[in-house]
């Protein structure tokens, strides 16, 4: 069993790294471990509505640097940079091809269960969460799932001594069009959700500050 204090120490270690040491690179094995924790993350209905694009090509990193103010001081120096995508609403429709194919080929569900789950998801998306017919709401819901994977990747990185920065500082529509325009993904299938830098800190961070546990937890 993992030591609880070691896990808490990793949370204390993790911070939004402001500057990376360009001379230090994450090993292939360590970065595969970080990606694997993203891949194994939970998602609503287990639909995995994400894709992780590891951007190492200098010209694409420079494009991100020039457009994303939140990445400007990090993207060229960090060891690895990840663009996290969310599937577009059309891909997550019960009437589309992705969901039934995913349920059959990835989840290996029998046909009667596929049809049952599609009906259940239709009710969820149309009535429970009122996503159907509202593309931005559907996109935001898919983004929520990608943030679960993002959080797991940040924590996993910290547990092996790797620094990270979650990045939302960019003009969403312009950044999405620019990355799709470089051929990183098909914009009909995916849309940019969030980005993250990984590497090793150049400077010691400021002490972590958080509210007290009793100020953020309520028992009912």
VOGU-3710 file (C-alpha; in Angstrom, 3 decimals, decimal comma):
1> xxxxxxxxxx> 0,000/0,000/0,000  1,211/3,495/-0,847  2,325/5,666/2,039  -0,244/8,428/2,615  2,406/10,947/3,605  4,308/10,288/0,382  1,162/11,103/-1,572  0,585/14,302/0,404  4,234/15,214/-0,115  3,660/14,964/-3,878
11> xxxxxxxxxx> 0,722/17,366/-3,581  2,921/19,762/-1,605  5,648/19,432/-4,260  3,292/20,139/-7,159  2,868/23,769/-8,141  2,128/25,760/-11,275  5,697/25,869/-12,519  6,557/29,318/-13,888  9,927/28,574/-15,506  11,471/25,330/-16,750
21> xxxxxxxxxx> 15,074/24,207/-17,054  15,538/23,606/-20,802  18,590/21,408/-20,126  16,609/18,772/-18,237  14,410/16,320/-20,136  11,874/13,811/-18,856  12,830/10,238/-19,727  10,675/8,358/-22,225  9,696/5,874/-19,532  8,633/8,575/-17,082
31> xxxxxxxxxx> 6,594/10,478/-19,640  4,881/7,317/-20,840  3,915/6,745/-17,191  2,394/10,228/-17,006  0,436/9,686/-20,231  -0,734/6,295/-19,020  -2,332/7,862/-15,945  -4,259/10,136/-18,291  -5,331/7,214/-20,450  -6,530/5,232/-17,424
41> xxxxxxxxxx> -8,512/8,136/-15,970  -12,252/7,851/-15,330  -14,808/9,659/-17,469  -18,574/9,969/-17,511  -20,082/6,780/-18,954  -16,476/5,661/-19,499  -16,531/7,334/-22,921  -12,973/8,746/-22,834  -13,881/11,885/-24,820  -10,270/13,048/-25,016
51> xxxxxxxxxx> -7,069/12,958/-27,008  -3,591/13,940/-25,821  -1,383/15,596/-28,446  2,270/15,754/-27,365  3,739/18,796/-29,110  7,502/18,577/-29,506  7,904/20,195/-32,949  9,571/23,636/-32,470  7,464/25,511/-35,028  4,215/24,420/-33,405
61> xxxxxxxxxx> 5,564/25,306/-29,971  6,519/28,737/-31,301  2,979/29,199/-32,621  1,624/28,387/-29,165  4,128/30,749/-27,547  3,027/33,602/-29,792  -0,717/33,052/-29,231  -1,106/31,646/-25,713  -0,121/34,160/-23,046  -0,341/31,453/-20,373
71> xxxxxxxxxx> 2,268/29,348/-22,171  4,611/32,132/-23,277  7,298/31,597/-20,619  7,041/27,819/-20,617  6,328/26,192/-23,952  9,780/26,583/-25,513  11,727/25,506/-22,397  9,644/22,685/-20,903  10,541/19,080/-21,655  7,114/17,998/-22,936
81> xxxxxxxxxx> 4,039/20,019/-23,896  0,601/18,439/-24,166  -2,481/19,782/-25,918  -5,575/18,076/-24,505  -8,573/17,831/-26,814  -12,255/17,162/-26,175  -14,425/15,315/-28,651  -16,913/17,475/-30,513  -20,629/17,129/-29,678  -21,369/15,445/-33,007
91> xxxxxxxxxx> -18,928/12,684/-32,069  -20,728/12,115/-28,758  -24,246/11,972/-30,138  -26,114/8,680/-29,604  -27,021/8,900/-33,294  -23,396/9,145/-34,425  -20,796/6,485/-35,202  -18,362/6,992/-32,324  -20,444/5,907/-29,329  -21,749/2,562/-30,648
101> xxxxxxxxxx> -18,362/1,715/-32,177  -16,609/2,609/-28,917  -19,012/0,485/-26,893  -18,561/-2,493/-29,202  -14,838/-2,311/-29,975  -13,362/-0,804/-26,781  -15,817/-1,686/-24,030  -16,673/-5,027/-25,701  -20,337/-4,812/-24,791  -22,917/-7,182/-26,277
111> xxxxxxxxxx> -25,316/-5,606/-28,742  -28,294/-5,511/-26,384  -26,198/-3,681/-23,775  -24,941/-1,241/-26,429  -28,486/-0,343/-27,352  -29,512/-0,042/-23,699  -26,588/2,256/-22,884  -27,231/4,400/-25,975  -30,831/4,892/-24,829  -29,608/5,728/-21,327
121> xxxxxxxxxx> -27,052/8,216/-22,639  -29,660/9,805/-24,886  -31,881/10,404/-21,857  -28,906/11,769/-19,914  -27,803/14,152/-22,673  -31,292/15,309/-23,650  -33,045/15,494/-20,269  -30,811/15,054/-17,225  -28,019/17,444/-18,227  -29,799/19,093/-21,201
131> xxxxxxxxxx> -26,725/18,895/-23,437  -28,355/17,936/-26,743  -29,088/20,938/-28,912  -26,602/23,085/-26,997  -23,156/22,619/-28,588  -21,312/24,804/-26,051  -22,873/22,921/-23,122  -21,933/19,599/-24,729  -18,382/20,834/-25,329  -18,089/22,076/-21,737
141> xxxxxxxxxx> -19,289/18,702/-20,455  -16,651/16,902/-22,533  -14,012/19,350/-21,258  -14,942/18,442/-17,681  -13,909/14,877/-18,462  -10,556/15,977/-19,884  -9,823/17,848/-16,649  -10,075/14,586/-14,710  -7,321/13,171/-16,908  -5,346/16,418/-16,620
151> xxxxxxxxxx> -5,492/16,331/-12,823  -4,317/12,747/-12,722  -1,405/13,518/-15,021  -0,326/16,497/-12,906  -0,431/14,414/-9,731  1,348/11,446/-11,296  4,086/13,776/-12,527  4,545/15,222/-9,046  4,807/11,761/-7,528  7,896/11,066/-9,644
161> xxxxxxxxxx> 9,435/14,504/-9,166  8,310/16,063/-12,462  6,960/19,610/-12,518  3,929/20,739/-14,484  1,699/23,663/-15,387  -1,931/23,499/-16,439  -2,577/26,222/-19,033  -5,867/27,926/-19,899  -4,316/31,254/-20,872  -5,128/31,394/-24,580
171> xxxxxxxxxx> -7,833/32,706/-26,967  -9,827/29,511/-27,358  -11,298/29,840/-30,833  -8,186/31,347/-32,426  -5,874/28,827/-30,765  -8,126/25,945/-31,765  -8,220/27,101/-35,391  -4,455/27,573/-35,485  -3,638/24,126/-34,089  -6,197/22,398/-36,285
181> xxxxxxxxxx> -4,841/24,379/-39,228  -1,413/22,868/-38,619  -2,977/19,421/-38,970  -2,762/18,398/-35,310  -6,373/17,203/-35,393  -9,612/17,255/-37,343  -11,721/20,132/-35,956  -14,892/18,266/-36,898  -13,921/15,584/-34,390  -11,993/17,431/-31,673
191> xxxxxxxxxx> -11,687/20,861/-30,094  -8,991/22,267/-27,838  -9,804/21,932/-24,142  -6,671/22,753/-22,097  -2,891/22,531/-22,356  -0,139/21,429/-19,978  3,619/21,787/-19,707  5,843/19,166/-18,068  9,502/19,332/-17,124  11,782/20,381/-14,275
201> xxxxxxxxxx> 11,664/23,655/-12,386  14,326/26,279/-12,951  13,703/28,063/-9,636  12,331/27,133/-6,229  8,605/27,958/-5,986  6,890/30,140/-3,447  5,430/28,278/-0,422  2,097/26,671/-1,215  -0,951/28,483/0,151  -4,380/26,912/0,577
211> xxxxxxxxxx> -7,478/27,526/2,663  -7,815/25,473/5,828  -9,548/22,100/5,533  -12,408/23,251/7,772  -12,984/26,207/5,446  -13,490/24,070/2,335  -15,152/20,946/3,725  -18,724/20,835/4,968  -20,293/17,753/6,559  -24,034/17,334/6,134
//
